[in-house]
Amino acid sequence: MPLPGNQGVLRFLEDVGVSPAGRQENLIFLLVVWIFAVAIATVLIRRLLTSSLLPLTKLESVMDDMSLRASGLVSDKRVPIESQPSELQGIVKSYNGLADRLQESWSNQLLFIRAVSHELITPLTLINSSARRLDRHLTDLSESDRKLLASIRKEVWDADHLVRDLVDLARSESGSLKLKLSSVKAIDVIADLSAELKPLPWGDRVLTPSPEDLSMVDTVLISVNSARLRQCIINVLENASKYSPGDTPIELSITSDDCNICFDVKDHGPGISQEDQRTIFKPFQRGKSDLADVPGGGIGLALVHQIVRLMNGSIFILSSGKSGTIMRFEFPIE
C-alpha cells in the first residue's frame, strides 16, 4: 500500500509457515517412521547374521556333541570341508585334524589298557599264587622267612590292587567301563563284604553293622553291581585304615529313608582339610597334610567316585574333623 507523499510503500506479510501443532504432528510421524524402519532393519540384520553364522553354529553343535565312545570312533563327527564357506574351511580342517588325533589317542589308550591287563595283572596273579603255595607246603620255614613270605604276598596284593585300579580308572574315563546292574538286597552286600574283609590285614579293625541295624533294611533293594559296590566300600575302608591309628576301629554302618540307602564309613583319623576335600575325588590327587607320605597313588577314591556314579549313586564326605571322617555312599531305593 503506497504511503502519502511518495514516502514509501507499506507491505503486509502473512506467516505461511507450519503451525506448532502441525510441527508436533510431523515430529511424531517421523518418530514412528524411524521406529518402524529400525525394527525392520533389526529383523533383516538378525536374519542375515543367523544365515551367515549358520555354518559356525553347526560346527559348534558338532564340537559340543563330540565325546569319547567305547568304540574309539569319532569319524562320524567329522565336518565336510567342501560344503563350508571359504572363510571357515581352515577352521573345519583344524577341527577334523583334532578329531583324527583324538581317535588315535583313544585307540592307543585302549591298547595300553589291554597291555596292562595282560602284561602286569597276569604275572602278579602267578606270583601271589606261588607265594600262597609256598606258605602252605613249606612247613619248616623260620619265623623270619614266613614274615618275608607274608610281606611278598602283601606287596603283590597291593601292586595287583593298584594295577587293577589304574585299568578301571582308565576304562571309566574313556567310557569303556560298563557295569551290569541288578536288584540286590542291601543286607546281602554287607554279608558278602564281611566275608571278603576277613583275610585282609586290616579287616579285623572293621566293625560291621549289628543284626539290629541290618533288620531295619532287610527288605531294601538297590540296583547296583554287587561286586563293584563291595570293591568301592573296601577301597574306602582300606583308605580309612591307612589314615587312622592302627589301634582304632573303622565303623561301617547302614541306614535308609524313604528314598535312599546309605553306607557310612567312619574312621578315627585326623580328618580331611577343606582344601583336600575339594580335590579328594580327582585322579592322582593326594592330601597335603602331614600324612601325605602314606603309600598310595591318589587313584582309589577317584575310581570309587567313577564307579558309584555309573551305578546312579553318589559318594561324599558327610563330616570330617579332628575326631575322624565319615564317608557316605548313597543309592536310590528301588
Secondary structure as a PSIPRED ss2 file (coil, helix, strand):
# PSIPRED VFORMAT (PSIPRED V4.0)

   1 M C   1.000  0.000  0.000
   2 P E   0.000  0.000  1.000
   3 L C   1.000  0.000  0.000
   4 P H   0.000  1.000  0.000
   5 G H   0.000  1.000  0.000
   6 N H   0.000  1.000  0.000
   7 Q C   1.000  0.000  0.000
   8 G C   1.000  0.000  0.000
   9 V E   0.000  0.000  1.000
  10 L C   1.000  0.000  0.000
  11 R C   1.000  0.000  0.000
  12 F C   1.000  0.000  0.000
  13 L C   1.000  0.000  0.000
  14 E C   1.000  0.000  0.000
  15 D C   1.000  0.000  0.000
  16 V C   1.000  0.000  0.000
  17 G C   1.000  0.000  0.000
  18 V C   1.000  0.000  0.000
  19 S C   1.000  0.000  0.000
  20 P H   0.000  1.000  0.000
  21 A H   0.000  1.000  0.000
  22 G H   0.000  1.000  0.000
  23 R H   0.000  1.000  0.000
  24 Q H   0.000  1.000  0.000
  25 E H   0.000  1.000  0.000
  26 N H   0.000  1.000  0.000
  27 L H   0.000  1.000  0.000
  28 I H   0.000  1.000  0.000
  29 F H   0.000  1.000  0.000
  30 L H   0.000  1.000  0.000
  31 L H   0.000  1.000  0.000
  32 V H   0.000  1.000  0.000
  33 V H   0.000  1.000  0.000
  34 W H   0.000  1.000  0.000
  35 I H   0.000  1.000  0.000
  36 F H   0.000  1.000  0.000
  37 A H   0.000  1.000  0.000
  38 V H   0.000  1.000  0.000
  39 A H   0.000  1.000  0.000
  40 I H   0.000  1.000  0.000
  41 A H   0.000  1.000  0.000
  42 T H   0.000  1.000  0.000
  43 V H   0.000  1.000  0.000
  44 L H   0.000  1.000  0.000
  45 I H   0.000  1.000  0.000
  46 R H   0.000  1.000  0.000
  47 R H   0.000  1.000  0.000
  48 L H   0.000  1.000  0.000
  49 L H   0.000  1.000  0.000
  50 T H   0.000  1.000  0.000
  51 S H   0.000  1.000  0.000
  52 S H   0.000  1.000  0.000
  53 L H   0.000  1.000  0.000
  54 L H   0.000  1.000  0.000
  55 P H   0.000  1.000  0.000
  56 L H   0.000  1.000  0.000
  57 T H   0.000  1.000  0.000
  58 K H   0.000  1.000  0.000
  59 L H   0.000  1.000  0.000
  60 E H   0.000  1.000  0.000
  61 S H   0.000  1.000  0.000
  62 V H   0.000  1.000  0.000
  63 M H   0.000  1.000  0.000
  64 D H   0.000  1.000  0.000
  65 D H   0.000  1.000  0.000
  66 M C   1.000  0.000  0.000
  67 S C   1.000  0.000  0.000
  68 L C   1.000  0.000  0.000
  69 R C   1.000  0.000  0.000
  70 A C   1.000  0.000  0.000
  71 S C   1.000  0.000  0.000
  72 G C   1.000  0.000  0.000
  73 L C   1.000  0.000  0.000
  74 V C   1.000  0.000  0.000
  75 S H   0.000  1.000  0.000
  76 D H   0.000  1.000  0.000
  77 K H   0.000  1.000  0.000
  78 R C   1.000  0.000  0.000
  79 V C   1.000  0.000  0.000
  80 P C   1.000  0.000  0.000
  81 I C   1.000  0.000  0.000
  82 E C   1.000  0.000  0.000
  83 S C   1.000  0.000  0.000
  84 Q C   1.000  0.000  0.000
  85 P C   1.000  0.000  0.000
  86 S H   0.000  1.000  0.000
  87 E H   0.000  1.000  0.000
  88 L H   0.000  1.000  0.000
  89 Q H   0.000  1.000  0.000
  90 G H   0.000  1.000  0.000
  91 I H   0.000  1.000  0.000
  92 V H   0.000  1.000  0.000
  93 K H   0.000  1.000  0.000
  94 S H   0.000  1.000  0.000
  95 Y H   0.000  1.000  0.000
  96 N H   0.000  1.000  0.000
  97 G H   0.000  1.000  0.000
  98 L H   0.000  1.000  0.000
  99 A H   0.000  1.000  0.000
 100 D H   0.000  1.000  0.000
 101 R H   0.000  1.000  0.000
 102 L H   0.000  1.000  0.000
 103 Q H   0.000  1.000  0.000
 104 E H   0.000  1.000  0.000
 105 S H   0.000  1.000  0.000
 106 W H   0.000  1.000  0.000
 107 S H   0.000  1.000  0.000
 108 N H   0.000  1.000  0.000
 109 Q H   0.000  1.000  0.000
 110 L H   0.000  1.000  0.000
 111 L H   0.000  1.000  0.000
 112 F H   0.000  1.000  0.000
 113 I H   0.000  1.000  0.000
 114 R H   0.000  1.000  0.000
 115 A H   0.000  1.000  0.000
 116 V H   0.000  1.000  0.000
 117 S H   0.000  1.000  0.000
 118 H H   0.000  1.000  0.000
 119 E H   0.000  1.000  0.000
 120 L H   0.000  1.000  0.000
 121 I H   0.000  1.000  0.000
 122 T H   0.000  1.000  0.000
 123 P H   0.000  1.000  0.000
 124 L H   0.000  1.000  0.000
 125 T H   0.000  1.000  0.000
 126 L H   0.000  1.000  0.000
 127 I H   0.000  1.000  0.000
 128 N H   0.000  1.000  0.000
 129 S H   0.000  1.000  0.000
 130 S H   0.000  1.000  0.000
 131 A H   0.000  1.000  0.000
 132 R H   0.000  1.000  0.000
 133 R H   0.000  1.000  0.000
 134 L H   0.000  1.000  0.000
 135 D H   0.000  1.000  0.000
 136 R H   0.000  1.000  0.000
 137 H H   0.000  1.000  0.000
 138 L C   1.000  0.000  0.000
 139 T C   1.000  0.000  0.000
 140 D C   1.000  0.000  0.000
 141 L C   1.000  0.000  0.000
 142 S C   1.000  0.000  0.000
 143 E H   0.000  1.000  0.000
 144 S H   0.000  1.000  0.000
 145 D H   0.000  1.000  0.000
 146 R H   0.000  1.000  0.000
 147 K H   0.000  1.000  0.000
 148 L H   0.000  1.000  0.000
 149 L H   0.000  1.000  0.000
 150 A H   0.000  1.000  0.000
 151 S H   0.000  1.000  0.000
 152 I H   0.000  1.000  0.000
 153 R H   0.000  1.000  0.000
 154 K H   0.000  1.000  0.000
 155 E H   0.000  1.000  0.000
 156 V H   0.000  1.000  0.000
 157 W H   0.000  1.000  0.000
 158 D H   0.000  1.000  0.000
 159 A H   0.000  1.000  0.000
 160 D H   0.000  1.000  0.000
 161 H H   0.000  1.000  0.000
 162 L H   0.000  1.000  0.000
 163 V H   0.000  1.000  0.000
 164 R H   0.000  1.000  0.000
 165 D H   0.000  1.000  0.000
 166 L H   0.000  1.000  0.000
 167 V H   0.000  1.000  0.000
 168 D H   0.000  1.000  0.000
 169 L H   0.000  1.000  0.000
 170 A H   0.000  1.000  0.000
 171 R H   0.000  1.000  0.000
 172 S H   0.000  1.000  0.000
 173 E H   0.000  1.000  0.000
 174 S H   0.000  1.000  0.000
 175 G C   1.000  0.000  0.000
 176 S C   1.000  0.000  0.000
 177 L C   1.000  0.000  0.000
 178 K C   1.000  0.000  0.000
 179 L C   1.000  0.000  0.000
 180 K C   1.000  0.000  0.000
 181 L C   1.000  0.000  0.000
 182 S E   0.000  0.000  1.000
 183 S E   0.000  0.000  1.000
 184 V E   0.000  0.000  1.000
 185 K E   0.000  0.000  1.000
 186 A H   0.000  1.000  0.000
 187 I H   0.000  1.000  0.000
 188 D H   0.000  1.000  0.000
 189 V H   0.000  1.000  0.000
 190 I H   0.000  1.000  0.000
 191 A H   0.000  1.000  0.000
 192 D H   0.000  1.000  0.000
 193 L H   0.000  1.000  0.000
 194 S H   0.000  1.000  0.000
 195 A H   0.000  1.000  0.000
 196 E H   0.000  1.000  0.000
 197 L H   0.000  1.000  0.000
 198 K C   1.000  0.000  0.000
 199 P C   1.000  0.000  0.000
 200 L C   1.000  0.000  0.000
 201 P C   1.000  0.000  0.000
 202 W C   1.000  0.000  0.000
 203 G H   0.000  1.000  0.000
 204 D H   0.000  1.000  0.000
 205 R H   0.000  1.000  0.000
 206 V E   0.000  0.000  1.000
 207 L E   0.000  0.000  1.000
 208 T C   1.000  0.000  0.000
 209 P C   1.000  0.000  0.000
 210 S C   1.000  0.000  0.000
 211 P H   0.000  1.000  0.000
 212 E H   0.000  1.000  0.000
 213 D H   0.000  1.000  0.000
 214 L H   0.000  1.000  0.000
 215 S H   0.000  1.000  0.000
 216 M C   1.000  0.000  0.000
 217 V C   1.000  0.000  0.000
 218 D C   1.000  0.000  0.000
 219 T C   1.000  0.000  0.000
 220 V C   1.000  0.000  0.000
 221 L E   0.000  0.000  1.000
 222 I E   0.000  0.000  1.000
 223 S E   0.000  0.000  1.000
 224 V E   0.000  0.000  1.000
 225 N C   1.000  0.000  0.000
 226 S H   0.000  1.000  0.000
 227 A H   0.000  1.000  0.000
 228 R H   0.000  1.000  0.000
 229 L H   0.000  1.000  0.000
 230 R H   0.000  1.000  0.000
 231 Q H   0.000  1.000  0.000
 232 C H   0.000  1.000  0.000
 233 I H   0.000  1.000  0.000
 234 I H   0.000  1.000  0.000
 235 N H   0.000  1.000  0.000
 236 V H   0.000  1.000  0.000
 237 L H   0.000  1.000  0.000
 238 E H   0.000  1.000  0.000
 239 N H   0.000  1.000  0.000
 240 A H   0.000  1.000  0.000
 241 S H   0.000  1.000  0.000
 242 K H   0.000  1.000  0.000
 243 Y C   1.000  0.000  0.000
 244 S C   1.000  0.000  0.000
 245 P C   1.000  0.000  0.000
 246 G C   1.000  0.000  0.000
 247 D C   1.000  0.000  0.000
 248 T C   1.000  0.000  0.000
 249 P C   1.000  0.000  0.000
 250 I E   0.000  0.000  1.000
 251 E E   0.000  0.000  1.000
 252 L E   0.000  0.000  1.000
 253 S E   0.000  0.000  1.000
 254 I E   0.000  0.000  1.000
 255 T E   0.000  0.000  1.000
 256 S E   0.000  0.000  1.000
 257 D C   1.000  0.000  0.000
 258 D C   1.000  0.000  0.000
 259 C C   1.000  0.000  0.000
 260 N E   0.000  0.000  1.000
 261 I E   0.000  0.000  1.000
 262 C E   0.000  0.000  1.000
 263 F E   0.000  0.000  1.000
 264 D E   0.000  0.000  1.000
 265 V E   0.000  0.000  1.000
 266 K E   0.000  0.000  1.000
 267 D C   1.000  0.000  0.000
 268 H C   1.000  0.000  0.000
 269 G C   1.000  0.000  0.000
 270 P C   1.000  0.000  0.000
 271 G C   1.000  0.000  0.000
 272 I C   1.000  0.000  0.000
 273 S C   1.000  0.000  0.000
 274 Q H   0.000  1.000  0.000
 275 E H   0.000  1.000  0.000
 276 D H   0.000  1.000  0.000
 277 Q H   0.000  1.000  0.000
 278 R C   1.000  0.000  0.000
 279 T C   1.000  0.000  0.000
 280 I C   1.000  0.000  0.000
 281 F C   1.000  0.000  0.000
 282 K C   1.000  0.000  0.000
 283 P C   1.000  0.000  0.000
 284 F C   1.000  0.000  0.000
 285 Q C   1.000  0.000  0.000
 286 R C   1.000  0.000  0.000
 287 G C   1.000  0.000  0.000
 288 K C   1.000  0.000  0.000
 289 S C   1.000  0.000  0.000
 290 D C   1.000  0.000  0.000
 291 L C   1.000  0.000  0.000
 292 A C   1.000  0.000  0.000
 293 D C   1.000  0.000  0.000
 294 V C   1.000  0.000  0.000
 295 P C   1.000  0.000  0.000
 296 G C   1.000  0.000  0.000
 297 G C   1.000  0.000  0.000
 298 G C   1.000  0.000  0.000
 299 I C   1.000  0.000  0.000
 300 G H   0.000  1.000  0.000
 301 L H   0.000  1.000  0.000
 302 A H   0.000  1.000  0.000
 303 L H   0.000  1.000  0.000
 304 V H   0.000  1.000  0.000
 305 H H   0.000  1.000  0.000
 306 Q H   0.000  1.000  0.000
 307 I H   0.000  1.000  0.000
 308 V H   0.000  1.000  0.000
 309 R H   0.000  1.000  0.000
 310 L H   0.000  1.000  0.000
 311 M C   1.000  0.000  0.000
 312 N C   1.000  0.000  0.000
 313 G C   1.000  0.000  0.000
 314 S E   0.000  0.000  1.000
 315 I E   0.000  0.000  1.000
 316 F E   0.000  0.000  1.000
 317 I E   0.000  0.000  1.000
 318 L E   0.000  0.000  1.000
 319 S E   0.000  0.000  1.000
 320 S E   0.000  0.000  1.000
 321 G E   0.000  0.000  1.000
 322 K C   1.000  0.000  0.000
 323 S C   1.000  0.000  0.000
 324 G E   0.000  0.000  1.000
 325 T E   0.000  0.000  1.000
 326 I E   0.000  0.000  1.000
 327 M E   0.000  0.000  1.000
 328 R E   0.000  0.000  1.000
 329 F E   0.000  0.000  1.000
 330 E E   0.000  0.000  1.000
 331 F E   0.000  0.000  1.000
 332 P E   0.000  0.000  1.000
 333 I E   0.000  0.000  1.000
 334 E C   1.000  0.000  0.000
